[in-house]
Amino acid sequence: MRLMTGYVRASAYDRKVRRVLFALLKGKVSDDEILRASAEFNKKLFELLQKEGIDKRDVIRITCDFTIEDSKVNWKWDSLKLEHYEEAKEIGARMSTLLQQLERQEQLVDEFFEKLSKLADKVRGIAQEIDDMIEDLKRKRELTSSQ
């Protein structure tokens, strides 16, 4: 069998491990054995996190194989895999991407407003021509009316 936690903050791995084990093993071994296996695993993982200098805010993903023999969980420590995603690096990479996207969007908005401004100038010019034509028509009507 295999324990897989999915992505979890390093500060919360112990609860996740316990929940996953209960989901996998409920009815297969006793609750006490699940708690014992969870404690054993969490102790080993805590030592590994300390050794690796992983911060509690970082995100990790854990997988580890195990067997059940005589109603007891036996960890296969050689299969333990810990994926580590540092918060600062991940956030920095995402921020860099987002900033690039934001800069491109700002550039597109600037280009749009420039085109819109030119179009507004044309519309104002056409509106002025229309006003001039209306005023001219009014004057011509007044001249014909008064004659």
Secondary structure, 3 states (H helix, E strand, C coil): CEEEEEEEEHHHHHHHHHHHHHHHHECCECHHHHHHHHHHHHHHHHHHHHHHCCCCCCEEEEEEEEEEECCEEEECHHHCEEEEECHHHHHHHHHHHHHHHHHHHHHHHHHHHHHHHHHHHHHHHHHHHHHHHHHHHHHHHHHHHHC
